[in-house]
Amino acid sequence: MKLLHLDSSILGDASASRQLSAAVTEAWKSSQADVQVIYRDLASDALSHFSAASLVAGGTPAELRDAAQAHEVALAEATLEEFLAADAIVIGAPMYNFSVPSQLKAWIDRVCVAGKTFAYDENGPKGLAGGKKVVIASTAGGIHAGQASGQAHEDYLIMVLNFLGITDIEVVRAEGLAYGEEPKANALRTAQAQIDDLFAAA
Ligand SMILES: Cc1cc2nc3c(=O)[nH]c(=O)nc-3n(C[C@H](O)[C@H](O)[C@H](O)COP(=O)(O)O)c2cc1C
């Protein structure tokens, strides 16, 4: 099984979502024998934003592309292939300004590709990337459950994944991480217990 492990926190070793996404990946590896992990650090090795130049590069015949355009198309194809090849995905997803980090959004913009991961017909949109299992390791400084903010970054991610046909999604959550050392430790303990439960059942 191919497991794509993504991190997007900009906080390096101090990151809570990195800690949780690593714990999910380890639990997954322990729960079955044949897990091949592909790791992508979207913060330290950031994808460029999908842009007008990306569109032009994609629309330029391969033999006419300049070096920058060839690089752009290779990056887009490799990111998409990596996503399509994954049987499972672990996404480290902190809430930054009520959404996902822009580094994670840049990845989303590379994997939402008409005709490859979704399509429209007379019945509306259809996801083409189904059959994957996803675990989101979600973190937030505030507490959003029951608030107007909801879990905006989680809800957004789930909506995009559903759009691509992915419905087998679990969320492991540590929120209120800015409330102080003890609440943070408790939130991380709760999230770790969620991970243990998730893979005890596997
Ligand atoms: C740039 C930035 C923006 C943030 N915006 C929010 C926010 O909108 N809501 C919130 O609850 N916490 C916010 N936080 C706090 C983070 O969600 C919190 O620090 C969490 O631990 C981040 O996960 P990480 O440690 O994996 O980066 C923000 C943190 C940063 C660095």
PDBQT file of the ligand as one rigid body, heavy atoms in Angstrom, charges set to zero:
ROOT
HETATM    1  C1  LIG A 301       0.332  32.030  10.393  1.00  0.00    +0.000 C 
HETATM    2  C2  LIG A 301      -0.541  31.435  11.451  1.00  0.00    +0.000 A 
HETATM    3  C3  LIG A 301      -1.905  31.658  11.408  1.00  0.00    +0.000 A 
HETATM    4  C4  LIG A 301      -2.738  31.098  12.376  1.00  0.00    +0.000 A 
HETATM    5  N1  LIG A 301      -4.089  31.293  12.292  1.00  0.00    +0.000 NA
HETATM    6  C5  LIG A 301      -4.904  30.674  13.195  1.00  0.00    +0.000 A 
HETATM    7  C6  LIG A 301      -6.330  30.792  13.083  1.00  0.00    +0.000 A 
HETATM    8  O1  LIG A 301      -6.877  31.402  12.189  1.00  0.00    +0.000 OA
HETATM    9  N2  LIG A 301      -7.081  30.164  14.008  1.00  0.00    +0.000 N 
HETATM   10  C7  LIG A 301      -6.536  29.421  15.021  1.00  0.00    +0.000 A 
HETATM   11  O2  LIG A 301      -7.278  28.853  15.814  1.00  0.00    +0.000 OA
HETATM   12  N3  LIG A 301      -5.198  29.296  15.147  1.00  0.00    +0.000 NA
HETATM   13  C8  LIG A 301      -4.376  29.895  14.259  1.00  0.00    +0.000 A 
HETATM   14  N4  LIG A 301      -3.011  29.748  14.357  1.00  0.00    +0.000 N 
HETATM   15  C9  LIG A 301      -2.474  28.874  15.413  1.00  0.00    +0.000 C 
HETATM   16  C10 LIG A 301      -2.179  27.497  14.873  1.00  0.00    +0.000 C 
HETATM   17  O3  LIG A 301      -3.347  26.881  14.372  1.00  0.00    +0.000 OA
HETATM   18  C11 LIG A 301      -1.567  26.631  15.980  1.00  0.00    +0.000 C 
HETATM   19  O4  LIG A 301      -0.322  27.217  16.331  1.00  0.00    +0.000 OA
HETATM   20  C12 LIG A 301      -1.347  25.194  15.552  1.00  0.00    +0.000 C 
HETATM   21  O5  LIG A 301      -0.556  24.565  16.515  1.00  0.00    +0.000 OA
HETATM   22  C13 LIG A 301      -0.657  25.143  14.237  1.00  0.00    +0.000 C 
HETATM   23  O6  LIG A 301      -0.279  23.834  13.922  1.00  0.00    +0.000 OA
HETATM   24  P1  LIG A 301       1.255  23.559  13.712  1.00  0.00    +0.000 P 
HETATM   25  O7  LIG A 301       1.870  23.624  15.105  1.00  0.00    +0.000 OA
HETATM   26  O8  LIG A 301       1.323  22.202  13.135  1.00  0.00    +0.000 OA
HETATM   27  O9  LIG A 301       1.799  24.600  12.794  1.00  0.00    +0.000 OA
HETATM   28  C14 LIG A 301      -2.179  30.312  13.418  1.00  0.00    +0.000 A 
HETATM   29  C15 LIG A 301      -0.790  30.097  13.446  1.00  0.00    +0.000 A 
HETATM   30  C16 LIG A 301       0.016  30.643  12.479  1.00  0.00    +0.000 A 
HETATM   31  C17 LIG A 301       1.491  30.372  12.520  1.00  0.00    +0.000 C 
ENDROOT
TORSDOF 0
